[in-house]
Amino acid sequence: MKLDENLSKIEEIVASMEKGKSYTVSEIQKLVGIETNQKASALIRQLRDNGVVVRKEEKGKAYFSLA
């Protein structure tokens, strides 16, 4: 089931991120083993919308860290 798969990846993303460290979407994608950048972006967007991660931008590049 797709929903279970997504929830599993979301949990894996949160567990893999270190508090106080910022990550790009590509770094998170490689860290967790997500196949596409678009998929990683969609999952990270869900985490951001729910207040689990925060987004900051430096020199036009987006970085995400645990809230």
JOGI-V626856 format. One record per run of one state. SS is the DSSP state (@ for helix, = for strand, . for the rest). FROM is the first residue (numbers start at 1). TO is the last residue. Records with the same first field share a line. If there is no record, write none. Layout:
SS->FROM-TO + FROM-TO
//
This chain:
.->1-1 + 17-22 + 24-24 + 33-36 + 50-52 + 59-60 + 67-67
@->2-16 + 25-32 + 37-49
=->23-23 + 53-58 + 61-66
//
